[in-house]
Amino acid sequence: MTEEVCWLRFKLCCRHWRNLLCFISTDLHLSPVTKNAVLVDGVVLNGPTLDSKSGERFVEEAFPLIMEEAVRKATNVNEKIQSSGHYDSPPAMFGATNVVSCEGFVAKSRVYQGHKRGADVCEWQPPDALKQLLDLELREEGETHQQILQRCQDVIKYSVKTGHPRFFNQLYAGLDHYSLVARFITEALNPSVYTYEVSPVFLLIEEVVLKKMMEYVGWEKGGDGIFCPGGSVSNMYAVNVARYKHCPNIKDEGLSGLPRLVMFASEECHYSISKAAAFLGIGMKNVYAVSSDERGKMIPEELEKQVQRAKKEGAVPFLVCATAGTTVFGAFDPLQEIADVCKKHHLWLHVDASWGGSALMSRKHRHLLSGIHRADSVAWNPHKMLMAGLQCCAFLMKDRTGLLQMCHSAQASYLFQKDKFYDVSCDTGDKSIQCSRRSDAFKFWFMWKAIGTRGLEGRVNRALALARYLAEEIKKKEGFRLLLEVSPEQRTDEGLKGWRMAPEYANVCFWYIPPSLRNTPEGPEFWARLHQVAPAIKERMMKKGSMMIGYQPHRSQVNFFRQIVISPQVSREDMDFVLKEIEALGVDM
């Protein structure tokens, strides 16, 4: 194939992508519904607010640019010479000449299908059957181009569509088109964010994003931080840095000379806290569980008791992990009171705000994290409520003395030379326990630039308003029962007049009680049978593909549904659908 033909095919591929994405955008566009509008907390809940058509048009326009700038030019050894003129030479690369072929499988499998309510959230197959359908075996010889395209189609077809408006299963959901384009860019450029020389743009962006997030935490003088591969790792960083500050010799001498260290977390904390204790050699038994109230909030008086207990045992308390947005109930620990205990006993206060940290973006709801400015460190995941895309997780520290660097640095001379020709303070990679590190901050920055702070705030406000709407509908509907009731303070809130039940955040936990159980006394038999209802409905739901909602037992409570509301594509109509669908799936149980 001549170079001219290759270049023509590259131009055609970009044109095909534009046409294809335009077709998909038109096919899947959802117009907001204004009829019979419902207003909750000043938010109109009818119809989706995410303009999918506009977002998909942006992806359509950005893709050829990425192909041109990040793929064709970046892989052309002659590009530097051509950079001042027109680019008439053909691209010498496999990708550009084959993107045209992608049109077929994308058009059939509909990558954007996750935005369309008429499509299934998932196409369930049991593991053994799925293994056969996917042909997972790796062989000596490669497959044909058409076979590989079929693999692409199969992967999309049988994967869960987490961007679907009725995917409520996890603490992430939806699709932000700007974040998607940012991910295209970073995948094409393949950067590793450790030194300025190899990742100048992304290191500067990370610095700006971290600084802005610290402002929302309330650290007026700034601090330190780094993006991590998940909130679990952020929590591990907190434990490691807090221990290093308490026992700085541990970095060189190890665990042998340490006293028995004890850390504290509520009964509702994320399991990564115990994992961090195990991984770092502290021991899971040295994580003292602090009792929580009926809403899942840590009880400060119980924390005080546990600290006193540890001291009496001869142990050395060093860290308290509070939670802002628990995984199951979405509860927020009372940070002011916990900070008082930490101050009294000179303990490091870490706040796991992986889920609830995004409430800081909302003027209406940031009060949920009152006192977070007193924390020594914070974990916050923009890939959850703010939809920055997996994964996007920040570890933030109030310390400005270089503690994070001192704790984790190994000073690799082949990366972090001190005699470089630029300001080496930009080489922040030694703060991390990783070497290679993805540019996770970029997609958050790009999305933030596109929709602004008010756009992010609107996402939080809408999600919480939808959750409260769903809770009120559950209260009205026969056969449904909420697990939690709002506090008197919430009932008198201006935005909740007349509301008797509501979640604190975007987690709505409830039981569905089928007709066969509604007249059964609530004894052991009732609860044993109710325990089986949610798993059975979940199975039917998955096999039908209509939606996805999680369930679990919790302490003494039998299996219940946990509905998570995030995506701005979700509407009041989707909340109504959830209850109708659960009822339809479980009415005969």
N, C-alpha and C positions, 0 to 999 in steps of 0.2 A: 504494500500500500504506500503510495507517494505521500510526502509530507503535506502537499497541498490538500489531498483528500482527507488526511487526518485532521487538518485544521478546519476544513469545512464541516467535518462530522462533529468537532468540538462546538462550533458555533450552532450547529443544528441541535445538539444535545441541550444547550442552554435554552434555545427557543422551545424545544419540546417540554422541558421542565416548566417553563413559564406557562405554556398552554395547559399542561397537565394539572399544575397546582391551581390555575385559574378555574379549571373544570371542577376540581375537588372542592375548592372554596365555594363555588356557586352551588354545588350539589349539597353541601353540608351546612350552609349558612342558616343560622337560627335567629329569627327576628324576635326582639323582646316582646313579651305579652303585657299589654297595659290594661286589658279588660279585667274588671273586678279586682283592681289593684289592692294588695294588702300591705299595710305600713307597720313595721315593727322597729322601734328605736330610731325612727326617722329614716328607715331604709325601705324602699319599695322592693318587695320580694318576688314580684311576678316576672317571669321570664329571666333568661340569663343576662348578665351585664357585660360579660366578656364579648367583645366584638370579634367573633371568630373570622368573619369574612375579611376584615381589615388586617387581622393578624396573619392570616394565611396569605394574603396579598403581599405582606411584608416578607414572609418567608420566600415566596415566589420571586420577589425582586432581589432578595439578598443572595439566593443560591448561586446565580450566575456570577455575581461579584466574588463570592468565596471561591468558586471554581477558577476564576480568572486570577485573583490576587493571591490566594493562599495555596492554590494547587498548581495552576499552570506556571505562573511567574516564579513561585517559590521553588519549583523543581527544574527550572530552565537555567542552565549554566551561562547562557548568553544574555540573560535578562538585564544584568547590570549595564551592559553596553546599550541595550535597547531602551533603557528606562526613560530617556529624554525624548523618544520619538514614538511612532506608531508601532504596534505589535502585529506585524504581518507574517512572522515566521510561525510554522505550525508547532503545536505542543508535542514533544517527544515523550509521551507517557501513555501507559495503558488505560488509566482511569478515564481520561477525557474522551477517548474513542469508544468507550463502552458504556458511558452513562446513558446514552441513547437507549440502550437495551433495558435499562432500569424502568423506563416508562411503562413497559408492559406489566411487570409484577407489581409496581406501586399502584397502577390504575386498577388492577384486579383486587389487590389485598387491602387497598385504602388505608394508608398509614394514618390518615385523619379520621378513620372510622370511629375512633374513640370519642369524637365530638358529637356523634349522631345518636339521638335517643332510640331510633329505630333499629340500630345495630346491637349486637350482643356485647356485653361486657367481657365475656369469655366464651370460648368454645371448649367445654370440658372434655377431657379424655383421661382415662386412668393411666398411670405411669407406664405399664407394660405396652399398652396400645400406642401411647404417644412415642415411645422409643421406636416402635416399628414405623410409625408414620413419618418420623423425622429422619430415619436412617442415620443414626448417630455414629456408626462405625467409621474409624479413620483408616485410610488405606495407603498403600505405597504410591499409587499413581493419583494425580489430581483429576478432578471432574471437569466436564465441559462447561463452557460459559453458560449455556442454557440450564444445565443442572444446578449450577451455583445460584442462578437467579431463582430457580424453584426453591432452593433452600431458604433464600430470603423471604419468599412468599410464605413458606410453611412456618418460619419463625414468627412472622407477623400474625398469621392466621391463628396459631395456637397459643399466643401469648395473651396475658390479661391486658385489657385496654385501660390502663390506669388514668387516661385522660377522659374517659367516659363520664358524663355528668352523673351517672348512677354508680360510680365506684366510690364507696364509702368505707372501705375495709381497713385502711391504714391511716397513719398520721401524715400522709402525703397524698395528693390527688391532683387532677387537672393538668393542663398544659398551657404554659406561657410561651407564646410564639417568639418573643424577644430572647428569652432564655434558650429556646431551642436553637435559634440562629447563633447565639453565643457559643453553644456547645458544638455546632457545626464548625465554627471558626477554630476553637481550641483543638478539636479532633483533627482538623486539617493541618494546623501548625504544629501540633504535638509538642507543646512546651513542657519543660520541667522547671518548676518555680523554686530554685534555690539560690541562683546567683543572678546579678543584674546583667552580666555579660550574655547569658543565654536566654534570659526572660525579662528584658527591661520593662516592657509595657505592663506585663501582668504583675510584676512585683510592685510597681507604683500604684496600680489599681488596687491591689490587696491592701496596701498601706492606707489608701484613702477610705476604703470601705470599712476597715477595722476602726479607723479613727471616728467615722460617722456612727458606727454602731456603739462605740464607747460613749459618744455624746448622748445617745438615747438611753443608755444605762444610767447616765447621770454623773459620769466621772469628768468633771469640768477640766481637770488638769491632764486628761488623757490617760494613757496606760500602755499596755503591750498586748500582743496577741498574735495569733496565727490561725489559718484555716486548716482544719483537720479532716480526715476521712471518716466522719460520723460523730454524732454526739457521744457515743460510748468512748471514743478515743479522747474527746475533749474532757470527759469526766476523769479518764485515766490521767490525762495531763494534770488536772487539778490535784489529784491525790499525790502524784509524783512531785510536783512543784511544792506543794504544802509540806510534804515530808522532807524534801531537800532543805527548805527554809528552816525547819525545826531541827534537822540533823544533817548539816552540810557535808559531814565526813562520809556519808553513805555513798556518795558518787565514786569515791576512790576505794573505800574500805569495805563496802558491802554491808550485809545485814548482820554479820556476826557480833558486832559490838553494840547493837541497838537495844534499847529497852523495849518492852512490849507496847507497841503503839496501838491506839484505839481511835477509830473514827465513828461518826454518828450519822445516821440517815433515817428517814421516816419509814414506816412499814410500807408506804406507798411509793417509795423511790424506785427508780429504774434499776433493772437487774445488773446493769453495767457497773454499778457501784460495788457490788459484791465481786464481780468479775475483776475489777481493777484491783481490789484488795488481794485477790488470789494471784493475779498476774504479777503484782509488784512484791509479793512475798510478805504482805502484811497478814494475810489469812482472813478467810471469810468469817471466822468466829470472832474476829476483832472488829467487825462492823456491828455496832450495837444499834438494834432497831428501836426507834422511838415511836411510841404509840401515836396514832392519829385519831382525829375525831370522826364522827359519822360521815362527814363529807370528804374525808381523805386528807385533811390538813394536819401537819405535825403540831403536836401540843407542846408549846414551849416549856411548860412546867415539867413535862415528862422528859424533855431534853436535859433540863437542869438535874433531874434525878439520875439520869443515866451518866452524866458527866461526873457527878459525885460518886456514883457506884464505881466507875472506872478508877478514879483516884484512890478510893478505899482499897481496891484490889491491887494497888501498886502499879497499875498501868499508866501510860502517858497519853492523855487525849491530845490530838493535834488538829483534827479537821471535823467540820460539820458540813454535810451536804444537804441543803434545802432544795425543794423542788418547786418550780413555777410552771404548773401545768402537768399534772401527773398523767401517766399513760392511760389509765382506765377511766377515772372520773374527771380528769382535767382540773384537778384541785390546785390551788395556790397556797403554799405554806405562808404563815404570817412572818414575813421577813424582818420587820422591825423588831419584834420580840425575840426572834432567833438571833438577830445580830447583837442584841443586848446580852444574851447568854454568852455568845462568842467573845464579845469584848470583855466581859467579866472574867473569863477563863483563858483569855489570850489564845483563842482558837481561830484557825483559818476558816473563813466562811466561803464555801463554794455554792453557787446557785445553778442547778441544772434547769435552765430555761430553754432547753432544746425545743420543746413543744410550745410553751407559753410565752417565750421571749418576744414573739412578734406582736403581742398585745402592746408593747412599748411604742409601736408605730401609731397607735390609735389614741387620740386625745380623750376619747370616751372610755376606753378600757385600760389605759396604762396604770390606773390605780390598783389593778390586780397585783402589780409587782411593786407596790409601795415599799420602799426600803432597800431595793436592789442595789442602789448606789453605795450601800454600806458593805457590799460583798467584796471579797478579795479576788474572786474569779467568777466567771459566768460562761456557761455553754449555751449557745444560741444557734438554732438551725433554720436558716431562711428557706431551705428546701421543703419545709413543712407548710405552715400556714401561708407563707408568702409566695410559694410555688416557684422558687428559683431553680428547681430541677435537681434530682439526685446526682451527686451529693453536694451539699453546700452547708458547711458547719464551721462556726467560728468559736475559738477558745479565746476569751478575753480576760485580761488581768489588770488590776488597778496598779500594780507595781510598775515603777519607772526606773528601777535601778539595774535592769538587765538580768533579773532573776531567772527568767525563762531561758535565756541564752546560757547562763551559767549552769543551769540544771541539765540541759540537754546537749550542749555542744561537745563535739569531739575534735574540732579544729582540723579537719582533713586538709592537708596541705595541697592536695591536687585540686581542691575546689575553692577554699577560702584563704587564698594568699593575701598577705597584708600589704604587698607592694604593688597592687594593681594600679592602673592609671586613672581610676575613678574612685569615688567615695565608697569604700567597702562596707559602710554601714548599710548600704542597700542590699548586701548579700545576707539575707535573713534566713536562709535555709538551715543554718546550724541551730536555730531555735527548735526545729522539728526533730522528732525521733526518726523520721523518714529521711531518705536521700531524695530519690525522685518524688515529686509532688505535683499534683494536678493544679491547674489554675481555676479552682472552684469559686474564687471571689469574682471572677470576670462575669459570669452569667448573672450574678446578683447585681453587680454594678451596671451591666448593660440593660437589664430589666428596669432597674431603678431610674436610670437615665431616661428610659422610654416612657414610663408611666408616672414618674415622680413620687414624692413622698405621699401626696394625697391619694394617688392611685393605690399604693400599698396600704394606706390607712383604710381606704374604702373596702379592700378585700377583707380585712380583719372585721370591720363593722358589719359587713354583709353576712359573713360566715356566722358570727355570733347571733345576729338577728334571725337568721334561718334556723339556727339551733333552738332558739327560744320559741320560734313559731312551731317547730316540730314538737317541742315539749308540751306546749299548750294544746296542740291537737291530740297528743297522746292522752292528756288529762281528760279530754272530752270523750274519747272513743272507747266504746265497750270492748273489753278483752285486752286492753293495753294498760300497763302500769309502769310509772317511772320509779327508779330506785331512790332518787334524791329529791328533796324539796328545797326551795330557795330559803335563804335566811330572811328574817324580818327586815333587815336593811335593804335587801334587794326588792322586797315587796313595795317599799315606800319610794323606791327610785322613780324619778319622773318618767323614765321610759318604760316602766313596768306596771303602770297603774292597771289594776284589774287582773294582773297575772299572779297566780298562786304557786305555780311551779315553773322552774327554769333551770337550765344548767349554768354553771359559772363560766364555762368556756364553750368550746365547740363539740364537746363530747356529750352525747345524749344516750343514757343507759336505761334500758327498759325491758320488761318482759312482755311477751305475747302469751295470753292465756286462752287456749282454744275452747270452743263451746263445751266440750266434754268435761272440762275441769272447772267451769265457772260456778257450779253449784256444789263443788266438793269442799268439805272443810279443810282449812289450811293446816293440816297436820303433816306427819312424815310422808304419807302416801301422796298427798298433793304435791309436795316439793320434789319428791323423787320422780314423779311423772313430768312435772314442769321442767325438770333438769334435762329431759330428753327432747323437749320441743325445739329449742333453738338449733341444736345440731341437725335435727331432721329437716327443719325449714332451710337451713343453710345448704344442705345437700341438694334439695329440690331447686333452690335458687341458683346454685352453681351449674347444675345440669341443664337448667332452662337458659341460663346466661342473662337473665333480666337485670340483675344488679348484684352488688357484693357488699355485704355488711358483716363485720366481725362479731364474734360472740365469745364469752368466757365465763367461768365461775369466778367468784371473788370472795375469799375468806369463807364465811358461812353461807354466802348467797349462791344459789344454784345458777346454772347457765342463763345468761341474759344477753341481749343484743347491745352492742356498742356502736352507735352511729356517729361517724366523724364527718363534719361539714367543713369543706375548705374551698373548693373551686367556685369562682364567680360565674361559671356556666350553670351552676345549680340554681334552681328556682323554687318558688313555693310549690309549683306543680310537681316537682320532683319529690318534695317532702310528702305531699299527699299521696304520690305514687308508692312511696316506701311502705306506708301503712296499709294501703289497699293490696299491695303485692304480698306482704307478709300474711295478711288475713286470707288472701286467696290460696296461698301455698300451705297454710296451716289449719284451715277451717275444718278439715276432716280428721284431725288428730285427736 
